[in-house]
Amino acid sequence: MFITTQSIQAETAYRHERTKREFRATARSESQERAPKPEPRHARRALRPTHAA
């Protein structure tokens, strides 16, 4: 495999984009883990008509 300045630049750009993509995915999954989970609602209460109806 030939090592040229273009191949080095392409490899560097690829690694840079991959690092950014992995960082965004990690930050997103961590924020979802820290987010409060919604409390389950009672089924009959969820189906009850509201006063605005």
mmCIF entry with sequence, helices, sheets and N, C-alpha, C, O atoms, coordinates in Angstrom:
data_MODEL
# 
_entry.id   MODEL 
# 
_entity.id                         1 
_entity.type                       polymer 
_entity.pdbx_number_of_molecules   1 
# 
_entity_poly.entity_id                      1 
_entity_poly.type                           'polypeptide(L)' 
_entity_poly.nstd_linkage                   no 
_entity_poly.nstd_monomer                   no 
_entity_poly.pdbx_seq_one_letter_code       MFITTQSIQAETAYRHERTKREFRATARSESQERAPKPEPRHARRALRPTHAA 
_entity_poly.pdbx_seq_one_letter_code_can   MFITTQSIQAETAYRHERTKREFRATARSESQERAPKPEPRHARRALRPTHAA 
_entity_poly.pdbx_strand_id                 A 
# 
loop_
_entity_poly_seq.entity_id 
_entity_poly_seq.num 
_entity_poly_seq.mon_id 
_entity_poly_seq.hetero 
1 1  MET n 
1 2  PHE n 
1 3  ILE n 
1 4  THR n 
1 5  THR n 
1 6  GLN n 
1 7  SER n 
1 8  ILE n 
1 9  GLN n 
1 10 ALA n 
1 11 GLU n 
1 12 THR n 
1 13 ALA n 
1 14 TYR n 
1 15 ARG n 
1 16 HIS n 
1 17 GLU n 
1 18 ARG n 
1 19 THR n 
1 20 LYS n 
1 21 ARG n 
1 22 GLU n 
1 23 PHE n 
1 24 ARG n 
1 25 ALA n 
1 26 THR n 
1 27 ALA n 
1 28 ARG n 
1 29 SER n 
1 30 GLU n 
1 31 SER n 
1 32 GLN n 
1 33 GLU n 
1 34 ARG n 
1 35 ALA n 
1 36 PRO n 
1 37 LYS n 
1 38 PRO n 
1 39 GLU n 
1 40 PRO n 
1 41 ARG n 
1 42 HIS n 
1 43 ALA n 
1 44 ARG n 
1 45 ARG n 
1 46 ALA n 
1 47 LEU n 
1 48 ARG n 
1 49 PRO n 
1 50 THR n 
1 51 HIS n 
1 52 ALA n 
1 53 ALA n 
# 
_struct_asym.id          A 
_struct_asym.entity_id   1 
# 
loop_
_struct_conf.conf_type_id 
_struct_conf.id 
_struct_conf.pdbx_PDB_helix_id 
_struct_conf.beg_label_comp_id 
_struct_conf.beg_label_asym_id 
_struct_conf.beg_label_seq_id 
_struct_conf.pdbx_beg_PDB_ins_code 
_struct_conf.end_label_comp_id 
_struct_conf.end_label_asym_id 
_struct_conf.end_label_seq_id 
_struct_conf.pdbx_end_PDB_ins_code 
_struct_conf.beg_auth_comp_id 
_struct_conf.beg_auth_asym_id 
_struct_conf.beg_auth_seq_id 
_struct_conf.end_auth_comp_id 
_struct_conf.end_auth_asym_id 
_struct_conf.end_auth_seq_id 
_struct_conf.pdbx_PDB_helix_class 
_struct_conf.details 
_struct_conf.pdbx_PDB_helix_length 
HELX_P HELX_P1 AA1 THR A 5  ? ARG A 34 ? THR A 5  ARG A 34 1 ? 30 
HELX_P HELX_P2 AA2 ALA A 43 ? LEU A 47 ? ALA A 43 LEU A 47 1 ? 5  
# 
_struct_conf_type.id          HELX_P 
_struct_conf_type.criteria    ? 
_struct_conf_type.reference   ? 
# 
loop_
_atom_site.group_PDB 
_atom_site.id 
_atom_site.type_symbol 
_atom_site.label_atom_id 
_atom_site.label_alt_id 
_atom_site.label_comp_id 
_atom_site.label_asym_id 
_atom_site.label_entity_id 
_atom_site.label_seq_id 
_atom_site.pdbx_PDB_ins_code 
_atom_site.Cartn_x 
_atom_site.Cartn_y 
_atom_site.Cartn_z 
_atom_site.occupancy 
_atom_site.B_iso_or_equiv 
_atom_site.pdbx_formal_charge 
_atom_site.auth_seq_id 
_atom_site.auth_comp_id 
_atom_site.auth_asym_id 
_atom_site.auth_atom_id 
_atom_site.pdbx_PDB_model_num 
ATOM 1   N N  . MET A 1 1  ? 0.851   -1.188 0.000  1.00 0.00 ? 1  MET A N  1 
ATOM 2   C CA . MET A 1 1  ? 0.000   0.000  0.000  1.00 0.00 ? 1  MET A CA 1 
ATOM 3   C C  . MET A 1 1  ? 0.888   1.239  0.000  1.00 0.00 ? 1  MET A C  1 
ATOM 4   O O  . MET A 1 1  ? 1.838   1.330  0.777  1.00 0.00 ? 1  MET A O  1 
ATOM 5   N N  . PHE A 1 2  ? 0.579   2.174  -0.859 1.00 0.00 ? 2  PHE A N  1 
ATOM 6   C CA . PHE A 1 2  ? 1.372   3.381  -0.963 1.00 0.00 ? 2  PHE A CA 1 
ATOM 7   C C  . PHE A 1 2  ? 0.908   4.406  0.061  1.00 0.00 ? 2  PHE A C  1 
ATOM 8   O O  . PHE A 1 2  ? -0.289  4.594  0.285  1.00 0.00 ? 2  PHE A O  1 
ATOM 9   N N  . ILE A 1 3  ? 1.870   5.055  0.669  1.00 0.00 ? 3  ILE A N  1 
ATOM 10  C CA . ILE A 1 3  ? 1.541   6.105  1.635  1.00 0.00 ? 3  ILE A CA 1 
ATOM 11  C C  . ILE A 1 3  ? 1.793   7.452  0.965  1.00 0.00 ? 3  ILE A C  1 
ATOM 12  O O  . ILE A 1 3  ? 2.933   7.828  0.692  1.00 0.00 ? 3  ILE A O  1 
ATOM 13  N N  . THR A 1 4  ? 0.720   8.154  0.712  1.00 0.00 ? 4  THR A N  1 
ATOM 14  C CA . THR A 1 4  ? 0.822   9.482  0.094  1.00 0.00 ? 4  THR A CA 1 
ATOM 15  C C  . THR A 1 4  ? 0.195   10.488 1.034  1.00 0.00 ? 4  THR A C  1 
ATOM 16  O O  . THR A 1 4  ? -0.467  10.121 2.005  1.00 0.00 ? 4  THR A O  1 
ATOM 17  N N  . THR A 1 5  ? 0.405   11.741 0.745  1.00 0.00 ? 5  THR A N  1 
ATOM 18  C CA . THR A 1 5  ? -0.184  12.775 1.596  1.00 0.00 ? 5  THR A CA 1 
ATOM 19  C C  . THR A 1 5  ? -1.708  12.724 1.528  1.00 0.00 ? 5  THR A C  1 
ATOM 20  O O  . THR A 1 5  ? -2.383  12.992 2.522  1.00 0.00 ? 5  THR A O  1 
ATOM 21  N N  . GLN A 1 6  ? -2.253  12.380 0.359  1.00 0.00 ? 6  GLN A N  1 
ATOM 22  C CA . GLN A 1 6  ? -3.710  12.294 0.233  1.00 0.00 ? 6  GLN A CA 1 
ATOM 23  C C  . GLN A 1 6  ? -4.264  11.137 1.050  1.00 0.00 ? 6  GLN A C  1 
ATOM 24  O O  . GLN A 1 6  ? -5.313  11.271 1.680  1.00 0.00 ? 6  GLN A O  1 
ATOM 25  N N  . SER A 1 7  ? -3.572  10.004 1.044  1.00 0.00 ? 7  SER A N  1 
ATOM 26  C CA . SER A 1 7  ? -4.071  8.871  1.833  1.00 0.00 ? 7  SER A CA 1 
ATOM 27  C C  . SER A 1 7  ? -3.968  9.159  3.324  1.00 0.00 ? 7  SER A C  1 
ATOM 28  O O  . SER A 1 7  ? -4.826  8.731  4.096  1.00 0.00 ? 7  SER A O  1 
ATOM 29  N N  . ILE A 1 8  ? -2.941  9.872  3.734  1.00 0.00 ? 8  ILE A N  1 
ATOM 30  C CA . ILE A 1 8  ? -2.809  10.240 5.153  1.00 0.00 ? 8  ILE A CA 1 
ATOM 31  C C  . ILE A 1 8  ? -3.920  11.206 5.536  1.00 0.00 ? 8  ILE A C  1 
ATOM 32  O O  . ILE A 1 8  ? -4.519  11.065 6.602  1.00 0.00 ? 8  ILE A O  1 
ATOM 33  N N  . GLN A 1 9  ? -4.202  12.180 4.686  1.00 0.00 ? 9  GLN A N  1 
ATOM 34  C CA . GLN A 1 9  ? -5.280  13.139 4.973  1.00 0.00 ? 9  GLN A CA 1 
ATOM 35  C C  . GLN A 1 9  ? -6.637  12.445 5.013  1.00 0.00 ? 9  GLN A C  1 
ATOM 36  O O  . GLN A 1 9  ? -7.477  12.761 5.856  1.00 0.00 ? 9  GLN A O  1 
ATOM 37  N N  . ALA A 1 10 ? -6.849  11.508 4.108  1.00 0.00 ? 10 ALA A N  1 
ATOM 38  C CA . ALA A 1 10 ? -8.123  10.785 4.094  1.00 0.00 ? 10 ALA A CA 1 
ATOM 39  C C  . ALA A 1 10 ? -8.284  9.946  5.351  1.00 0.00 ? 10 ALA A C  1 
ATOM 40  O O  . ALA A 1 10 ? -9.367  9.911  5.935  1.00 0.00 ? 10 ALA A O  1 
ATOM 41  N N  . GLU A 1 11 ? -7.232  9.275  5.771  1.00 0.00 ? 11 GLU A N  1 
ATOM 42  C CA . GLU A 1 11 ? -7.284  8.456  6.984  1.00 0.00 ? 11 GLU A CA 1 
ATOM 43  C C  . GLU A 1 11 ? -7.526  9.327  8.217  1.00 0.00 ? 11 GLU A C  1 
ATOM 44  O O  . GLU A 1 11 ? -8.296  8.955  9.102  1.00 0.00 ? 11 GLU A O  1 
ATOM 45  N N  . THR A 1 12 ? -6.877  10.469 8.270  1.00 0.00 ? 12 THR A N  1 
ATOM 46  C CA . THR A 1 12 ? -7.060  11.385 9.401  1.00 0.00 ? 12 THR A CA 1 
ATOM 47  C C  . THR A 1 12 ? -8.492  11.904 9.443  1.00 0.00 ? 12 THR A C  1 
ATOM 48  O O  . THR A 1 12 ? -9.098  11.966 10.512 1.00 0.00 ? 12 THR A O  1 
ATOM 49  N N  . ALA A 1 13 ? -9.032  12.274 8.299  1.00 0.00 ? 13 ALA A N  1 
ATOM 50  C CA . ALA A 1 13 ? -10.405 12.766 8.248  1.00 0.00 ? 13 ALA A CA 1 
ATOM 51  C C  . ALA A 1 13 ? -11.394 11.675 8.658  1.00 0.00 ? 13 ALA A C  1 
ATOM 52  O O  . ALA A 1 13 ? -12.360 11.942 9.372  1.00 0.00 ? 13 ALA A O  1 
ATOM 53  N N  . TYR A 1 14 ? -11.151 10.460 8.209  1.00 0.00 ? 14 TYR A N  1 
ATOM 54  C CA . TYR A 1 14 ? -12.023 9.337  8.572  1.00 0.00 ? 14 TYR A CA 1 
ATOM 55  C C  . TYR A 1 14 ? -12.008 9.101  10.078 1.00 0.00 ? 14 TYR A C  1 
ATOM 56  O O  . TYR A 1 14 ? -13.060 8.941  10.696 1.00 0.00 ? 14 TYR A O  1 
ATOM 57  N N  . ARG A 1 15 ? -10.818 9.081  10.667 1.00 0.00 ? 15 ARG A N  1 
ATOM 58  C CA . ARG A 1 15 ? -10.720 8.863  12.115 1.00 0.00 ? 15 ARG A CA 1 
ATOM 59  C C  . ARG A 1 15 ? -11.370 9.998  12.900 1.00 0.00 ? 15 ARG A C  1 
ATOM 60  O O  . ARG A 1 15 ? -11.990 9.774  13.939 1.00 0.00 ? 15 ARG A O  1 
ATOM 61  N N  . HIS A 1 16 ? -11.220 11.213 12.393 1.00 0.00 ? 16 HIS A N  1 
ATOM 62  C CA . HIS A 1 16 ? -11.828 12.361 13.067 1.00 0.00 ? 16 HIS A CA 1 
ATOM 63  C C  . HIS A 1 16 ? -13.356 12.253 13.056 1.00 0.00 ? 16 HIS A C  1 
ATOM 64  O O  . HIS A 1 16 ? -13.995 12.455 14.089 1.00 0.00 ? 16 HIS A O  1 
ATOM 65  N N  . GLU A 1 17 ? -13.939 11.940 11.912 1.00 0.00 ? 17 GLU A N  1 
ATOM 66  C CA . GLU A 1 17 ? -15.396 11.789 11.817 1.00 0.00 ? 17 GLU A CA 1 
ATOM 67  C C  . GLU A 1 17 ? -15.889 10.630 12.675 1.00 0.00 ? 17 GLU A C  1 
ATOM 68  O O  . GLU A 1 17 ? -16.935 10.729 13.317 1.00 0.00 ? 17 GLU A O  1 
ATOM 69  N N  . ARG A 1 18 ? -15.148 9.549  12.688 1.00 0.00 ? 18 ARG A N  1 
ATOM 70  C CA . ARG A 1 18 ? -15.538 8.393  13.495 1.00 0.00 ? 18 ARG A CA 1 
ATOM 71  C C  . ARG A 1 18 ? -15.515 8.735  14.985 1.00 0.00 ? 18 ARG A C  1 
ATOM 72  O O  . ARG A 1 18 ? -16.406 8.328  15.731 1.00 0.00 ? 18 ARG A O  1 
ATOM 73  N N  . THR A 1 19 ? -14.499 9.483  15.418 1.00 0.00 ? 19 THR A N  1 
ATOM 74  C CA . THR A 1 19 ? -14.421 9.903  16.815 1.00 0.00 ? 19 THR A CA 1 
ATOM 75  C C  . THR A 1 19 ? -15.597 10.799 17.176 1.00 0.00 ? 19 THR A C  1 
ATOM 76  O O  . THR A 1 19 ? -16.188 10.634 18.243 1.00 0.00 ? 19 THR A O  1 
ATOM 77  N N  . LYS A 1 20 ? -15.947 11.744 16.307 1.00 0.00 ? 20 LYS A N  1 
ATOM 78  C CA . LYS A 1 20 ? -17.093 12.620 16.576 1.00 0.00 ? 20 LYS A CA 1 
ATOM 79  C C  . LYS A 1 20 ? -18.383 11.822 16.662 1.00 0.00 ? 20 LYS A C  1 
ATOM 80  O O  . LYS A 1 20 ? -19.202 12.068 17.546 1.00 0.00 ? 20 LYS A O  1 
ATOM 81  N N  . ARG A 1 21 ? -18.577 10.863 15.752 1.00 0.00 ? 21 ARG A N  1 
ATOM 82  C CA . ARG A 1 21 ? -19.791 10.056 15.747 1.00 0.00 ? 21 ARG A CA 1 
ATOM 83  C C  . ARG A 1 21 ? -19.894 9.215  17.014 1.00 0.00 ? 21 ARG A C  1 
ATOM 84  O O  . ARG A 1 21 ? -20.973 9.115  17.597 1.00 0.00 ? 21 ARG A O  1 
ATOM 85  N N  . GLU A 1 22 ? -18.790 8.610  17.449 1.00 0.00 ? 22 GLU A N  1 
ATOM 86  C CA . GLU A 1 22 ? -18.804 7.807  18.672 1.00 0.00 ? 22 GLU A CA 1 
ATOM 87  C C  . GLU A 1 22 ? -19.078 8.679  19.894 1.00 0.00 ? 22 GLU A C  1 
ATOM 88  O O  . GLU A 1 22 ? -19.787 8.257  20.808 1.00 0.00 ? 22 GLU A O  1 
ATOM 89  N N  . PHE A 1 23 ? -18.523 9.894  19.918 1.00 0.00 ? 23 PHE A N  1 
ATOM 90  C CA . PHE A 1 23 ? -18.741 10.784 21.050 1.00 0.00 ? 23 PHE A CA 1 
ATOM 91  C C  . PHE A 1 23 ? -20.208 11.186 21.144 1.00 0.00 ? 23 PHE A C  1 
ATOM 92  O O  . PHE A 1 23 ? -20.775 11.208 22.236 1.00 0.00 ? 23 PHE A O  1 
ATOM 93  N N  . ARG A 1 24 ? -20.834 11.507 19.995 1.00 0.00 ? 24 ARG A N  1 
ATOM 94  C CA . ARG A 1 24 ? -22.250 11.879 20.014 1.00 0.00 ? 24 ARG A CA 1 
ATOM 95  C C  . ARG A 1 24 ? -23.115 10.715 20.469 1.00 0.00 ? 24 ARG A C  1 
ATOM 96  O O  . ARG A 1 24 ? -24.056 10.914 21.237 1.00 0.00 ? 24 ARG A O  1 
ATOM 97  N N  . ALA A 1 25 ? -22.820 9.524  20.017 1.00 0.00 ? 25 ALA A N  1 
ATOM 98  C CA . ALA A 1 25 ? -23.616 8.354  20.403 1.00 0.00 ? 25 ALA A CA 1 
ATOM 99  C C  . ALA A 1 25 ? -23.475 8.069  21.886 1.00 0.00 ? 25 ALA A C  1 
ATOM 100 O O  . ALA A 1 25 ? -24.452 7.700  22.538 1.00 0.00 ? 25 ALA A O  1 
ATOM 101 N N  . THR A 1 26 ? -22.277 8.234  22.434 1.00 0.00 ? 26 THR A N  1 
ATOM 102 C CA . THR A 1 26 ? -22.050 7.999  23.863 1.00 0.00 ? 26 THR A CA 1 
ATOM 103 C C  . THR A 1 26 ? -22.802 9.036  24.694 1.00 0.00 ? 26 THR A C  1 
ATOM 104 O O  . THR A 1 26 ? -23.460 8.684  25.672 1.00 0.00 ? 26 THR A O  1 
ATOM 105 N N  . ALA A 1 27 ? -22.712 10.297 24.318 1.00 0.00 ? 27 ALA A N  1 
ATOM 106 C CA . ALA A 1 27 ? -23.383 11.352 25.072 1.00 0.00 ? 27 ALA A CA 1 
ATOM 107 C C  . ALA A 1 27 ? -24.894 11.142 25.047 1.00 0.00 ? 27 ALA A C  1 
ATOM 108 O O  . ALA A 1 27 ? -25.567 11.352 26.056 1.00 0.00 ? 27 ALA A O  1 
ATOM 109 N N  . ARG A 1 28 ? -25.431 10.726 23.894 1.00 0.00 ? 28 ARG A N  1 
ATOM 110 C CA . ARG A 1 28 ? -26.875 10.515 23.781 1.00 0.00 ? 28 ARG A CA 1 
ATOM 111 C C  . ARG A 1 28 ? -27.339 9.369  24.675 1.00 0.00 ? 28 ARG A C  1 
ATOM 112 O O  . ARG A 1 28 ? -28.361 9.489  25.351 1.00 0.00 ? 28 ARG A O  1 
ATOM 113 N N  . SER A 1 29 ? -26.601 8.261  24.685 1.00 0.00 ? 29 SER A N  1 
ATOM 114 C CA . SER A 1 29 ? -27.021 7.109  25.493 1.00 0.00 ? 29 SER A CA 1 
ATOM 115 C C  . SER A 1 29 ? -26.895 7.421  26.983 1.00 0.00 ? 29 SER A C  1 
ATOM 116 O O  . SER A 1 29 ? -27.708 6.950  27.778 1.00 0.00 ? 29 SER A O  1 
ATOM 117 N N  . GLU A 1 30 ? -25.893 8.202  27.372 1.00 0.00 ? 30 GLU A N  1 
ATOM 118 C CA . GLU A 1 30 ? -25.752 8.561  28.787 1.00 0.00 ? 30 GLU A CA 1 
ATOM 119 C C  . GLU A 1 30 ? -26.872 9.486  29.230 1.00 0.00 ? 30 GLU A C  1 
ATOM 120 O O  . GLU A 1 30 ? -27.367 9.354  30.350 1.00 0.00 ? 30 GLU A O  1 
ATOM 121 N N  . SER A 1 31 ? -27.287 10.426 28.375 1.00 0.00 ? 31 SER A N  1 
ATOM 122 C CA . SER A 1 31 ? -28.354 11.336 28.765 1.00 0.00 ? 31 SER A CA 1 
ATOM 123 C C  . SER A 1 31 ? -29.678 10.590 28.867 1.00 0.00 ? 31 SER A C  1 
ATOM 124 O O  . SER A 1 31 ? -30.509 10.939 29.705 1.00 0.00 ? 31 SER A O  1 
ATOM 125 N N  . GLN A 1 32 ? -29.896 9.577  28.040 1.00 0.00 ? 32 GLN A N  1 
ATOM 126 C CA . GLN A 1 32 ? -31.120 8.789  28.132 1.00 0.00 ? 32 GLN A CA 1 
ATOM 127 C C  . GLN A 1 32 ? -31.139 7.978  29.421 1.00 0.00 ? 32 GLN A C  1 
ATOM 128 O O  . GLN A 1 32 ? -32.204 7.780  30.007 1.00 0.00 ? 32 GLN A O  1 
ATOM 129 N N  . GLU A 1 33 ? -29.980 7.507  29.873 1.00 0.00 ? 33 GLU A N  1 
ATOM 130 C CA . GLU A 1 33 ? -29.931 6.745  31.113 1.00 0.00 ? 33 GLU A CA 1 
ATOM 131 C C  . GLU A 1 33 ? -30.227 7.637  32.310 1.00 0.00 ? 33 GLU A C  1 
ATOM 132 O O  . GLU A 1 33 ? -30.857 7.197  33.272 1.00 0.00 ? 33 GLU A O  1 
ATOM 133 N N  . ARG A 1 34 ? -29.770 8.909  32.256 1.00 0.00 ? 34 ARG A N  1 
ATOM 134 C CA . ARG A 1 34 ? -29.974 9.820  33.379 1.00 0.00 ? 34 ARG A CA 1 
ATOM 135 C C  . ARG A 1 34 ? -31.375 10.423 33.412 1.00 0.00 ? 34 ARG A C  1 
ATOM 136 O O  . ARG A 1 34 ? -31.804 10.924 34.452 1.00 0.00 ? 34 ARG A O  1 
ATOM 137 N N  . ALA A 1 35 ? -32.082 10.384 32.307 1.00 0.00 ? 35 ALA A N  1 
ATOM 138 C CA . ALA A 1 35 ? -33.403 10.996 32.230 1.00 0.00 ? 35 ALA A CA 1 
ATOM 139 C C  . ALA A 1 35 ? -34.376 10.250 33.134 1.00 0.00 ? 35 ALA A C  1 
ATOM 140 O O  . ALA A 1 35 ? -34.341 9.021  33.203 1.00 0.00 ? 35 ALA A O  1 
ATOM 141 N N  . PRO A 1 36 ? -35.246 10.983 33.826 1.00 0.00 ? 36 PRO A N  1 
ATOM 142 C CA . PRO A 1 36 ? -36.215 10.300 34.695 1.00 0.00 ? 36 PRO A CA 1 
ATOM 143 C C  . PRO A 1 36 ? -37.209 9.494  33.866 1.00 0.00 ? 36 PRO A C  1 
ATOM 144 O O  . PRO A 1 36 ? -37.689 9.949  32.827 1.00 0.00 ? 36 PRO A O  1 
ATOM 145 N N  . LYS A 1 37 ? -37.495 8.327  34.331 1.00 0.00 ? 37 LYS A N  1 
ATOM 146 C CA . LYS A 1 37 ? -38.442 7.466  33.625 1.00 0.00 ? 37 LYS A CA 1 
ATOM 147 C C  . LYS A 1 37 ? -39.870 7.896  33.970 1.00 0.00 ? 37 LYS A C  1 
ATOM 148 O O  . LYS A 1 37 ? -40.167 8.147  35.138 1.00 0.00 ? 37 LYS A O  1 
ATOM 149 N N  . PRO A 1 38 ? -40.754 7.984  32.983 1.00 0.00 ? 38 PRO A N  1 
ATOM 150 C CA . PRO A 1 38 ? -42.137 8.350  33.287 1.00 0.00 ? 38 PRO A CA 1 
ATOM 151 C C  . PRO A 1 38 ? -42.809 7.238  34.096 1.00 0.00 ? 38 PRO A C  1 
ATOM 152 O O  . PRO A 1 38 ? -42.587 6.050  33.864 1.00 0.00 ? 38 PRO A O  1 
ATOM 153 N N  . GLU A 1 39 ? -43.637 7.665  35.051 1.00 0.00 ? 39 GLU A N  1 
ATOM 154 C CA . GLU A 1 39 ? -44.336 6.684  35.870 1.00 0.00 ? 39 GLU A CA 1 
ATOM 155 C C  . GLU A 1 39 ? -45.479 6.069  35.072 1.00 0.00 ? 39 GLU A C  1 
ATOM 156 O O  . GLU A 1 39 ? -46.192 6.785  34.369 1.00 0.00 ? 39 GLU A O  1 
ATOM 157 N N  . PRO A 1 40 ? -45.663 4.764  35.167 1.00 0.00 ? 40 PRO A N  1 
ATOM 158 C CA . PRO A 1 40 ? -46.760 4.132  34.426 1.00 0.00 ? 40 PRO A CA 1 
ATOM 159 C C  . PRO A 1 40 ? -48.109 4.621  34.949 1.00 0.00 ? 40 PRO A C  1 
ATOM 160 O O  . PRO A 1 40 ? -48.315 4.710  36.160 1.00 0.00 ? 40 PRO A O  1 
ATOM 161 N N  . ARG A 1 41 ? -49.023 4.936  34.038 1.00 0.00 ? 41 ARG A N  1 
ATOM 162 C CA . ARG A 1 41 ? -50.354 5.399  34.439 1.00 0.00 ? 41 ARG A CA 1 
ATOM 163 C C  . ARG A 1 41 ? -51.312 4.226  34.457 1.00 0.00 ? 41 ARG A C  1 
ATOM 164 O O  . ARG A 1 41 ? -51.121 3.230  33.759 1.00 0.00 ? 41 ARG A O  1 
ATOM 165 N N  . HIS A 1 42 ? -52.317 4.361  35.245 1.00 0.00 ? 42 HIS A N  1 
ATOM 166 C CA . HIS A 1 42 ? -53.347 3.327  35.316 1.00 0.00 ? 42 HIS A CA 1 
ATOM 167 C C  . HIS A 1 42 ? -54.132 3.333  34.011 1.00 0.00 ? 42 HIS A C  1 
ATOM 168 O O  . HIS A 1 42 ? -54.468 4.401  33.499 1.00 0.00 ? 42 HIS A O  1 
ATOM 169 N N  . ALA A 1 43 ? -54.420 2.185  33.480 1.00 0.00 ? 43 ALA A N  1 
ATOM 170 C CA . ALA A 1 43 ? -55.046 2.087  32.155 1.00 0.00 ? 43 ALA A CA 1 
ATOM 171 C C  . ALA A 1 43 ? -56.423 2.744  32.116 1.00 0.00 ? 43 ALA A C  1 
ATOM 172 O O  . ALA A 1 43 ? -56.724 3.468  31.167 1.00 0.00 ? 43 ALA A O  1 
ATOM 173 N N  . ARG A 1 44 ? -57.264 2.511  33.116 1.00 0.00 ? 44 ARG A N  1 
ATOM 174 C CA . ARG A 1 44 ? -58.608 3.100  33.106 1.00 0.00 ? 44 ARG A CA 1 
ATOM 175 C C  . ARG A 1 44 ? -58.535 4.617  33.220 1.00 0.00 ? 44 ARG A C  1 
ATOM 176 O O  . ARG A 1 44 ? -59.349 5.324  32.626 1.00 0.00 ? 44 ARG A O  1 
ATOM 177 N N  . ARG A 1 45 ? -57.575 5.116  33.972 1.00 0.00 ? 45 ARG A N  1 
ATOM 178 C CA . ARG A 1 45 ? -57.441 6.559  34.128 1.00 0.00 ? 45 ARG A CA 1 
ATOM 179 C C  . ARG A 1 45 ? -57.010 7.202  32.808 1.00 0.00 ? 45 ARG A C  1 
ATOM 180 O O  . ARG A 1 45 ? -57.455 8.303  32.485 1.00 0.00 ? 45 ARG A O  1 
ATOM 181 N N  . ALA A 1 46 ? -56.151 6.527  32.045 1.00 0.00 ? 46 ALA A N  1 
ATOM 182 C CA . ALA A 1 46 ? -55.686 7.076  30.778 1.00 0.00 ? 46 ALA A CA 1 
ATOM 183 C C  . ALA A 1 46 ? -56.812 7.137  29.751 1.00 0.00 ? 46 ALA A C  1 
ATOM 184 O O  . ALA A 1 46 ? -56.780 7.984  28.858 1.00 0.00 ? 46 ALA A O  1 
ATOM 185 N N  . LEU A 1 47 ? -57.811 6.252  29.861 1.00 0.00 ? 47 LEU A N  1 
ATOM 186 C CA . LEU A 1 47 ? -58.873 6.205  28.881 1.00 0.00 ? 47 LEU A CA 1 
ATOM 187 C C  . LEU A 1 47 ? -60.078 7.082  29.248 1.00 0.00 ? 47 LEU A C  1 
ATOM 188 O O  . LEU A 1 47 ? -61.000 7.237  28.448 1.00 0.00 ? 47 LEU A O  1 
ATOM 189 N N  . ARG A 1 48 ? -60.067 7.645  30.442 1.00 0.00 ? 48 ARG A N  1 
ATOM 190 C CA . ARG A 1 48 ? -61.189 8.472  30.897 1.00 0.00 ? 48 ARG A CA 1 
ATOM 191 C C  . ARG A 1 48 ? -61.284 9.754  30.074 1.00 0.00 ? 48 ARG A C  1 
ATOM 192 O O  . ARG A 1 48 ? -60.245 10.348 29.785 1.00 0.00 ? 48 ARG A O  1 
ATOM 193 N N  . PRO A 1 49 ? -62.469 10.211 29.681 1.00 0.00 ? 49 PRO A N  1 
ATOM 194 C CA . PRO A 1 49 ? -62.566 11.460 28.915 1.00 0.00 ? 49 PRO A CA 1 
ATOM 195 C C  . PRO A 1 49 ? -62.179 12.658 29.774 1.00 0.00 ? 49 PRO A C  1 
ATOM 196 O O  . PRO A 1 49 ? -62.380 12.656 30.989 1.00 0.00 ? 49 PRO A O  1 
ATOM 197 N N  . THR A 1 50 ? -61.627 13.671 29.134 1.00 0.00 ? 50 THR A N  1 
ATOM 198 C CA . THR A 1 50 ? -61.210 14.864 29.868 1.00 0.00 ? 50 THR A CA 1 
ATOM 199 C C  . THR A 1 50 ? -62.358 15.859 29.936 1.00 0.00 ? 50 THR A C  1 
ATOM 200 O O  . THR A 1 50 ? -63.378 15.691 29.268 1.00 0.00 ? 50 THR A O  1 
ATOM 201 N N  . HIS A 1 51 ? -62.186 16.890 30.744 1.00 0.00 ? 51 HIS A N  1 
ATOM 202 C CA . HIS A 1 51 ? -63.245 17.907 30.913 1.00 0.00 ? 51 HIS A CA 1 
ATOM 203 C C  . HIS A 1 51 ? -63.354 18.777 29.667 1.00 0.00 ? 51 HIS A C  1 
ATOM 204 O O  . HIS A 1 51 ? -64.406 19.361 29.408 1.00 0.00 ? 51 HIS A O  1 
ATOM 205 N N  . ALA A 1 52 ? -62.283 18.867 28.899 1.00 0.00 ? 52 ALA A N  1 
ATOM 206 C CA . ALA A 1 52 ? -62.303 19.717 27.707 1.00 0.00 ? 52 ALA A CA 1 
ATOM 207 C C  . ALA A 1 52 ? -63.088 19.080 26.571 1.00 0.00 ? 52 ALA A C  1 
ATOM 208 O O  . ALA A 1 52 ? -63.422 19.762 25.602 1.00 0.00 ? 52 ALA A O  1 
ATOM 209 N N  . ALA A 1 53 ? -63.388 17.799 26.665 1.00 0.00 ? 53 ALA A N  1 
ATOM 210 C CA . ALA A 1 53 ? -64.068 17.118 25.563 1.00 0.00 ? 53 ALA A CA 1 
ATOM 211 C C  . ALA A 1 53 ? -65.533 17.488 25.476 1.00 0.00 ? 53 ALA A C  1 
ATOM 212 O O  . ALA A 1 53 ? -66.243 16.996 24.598 1.00 0.00 ? 53 ALA A O  1 
# 
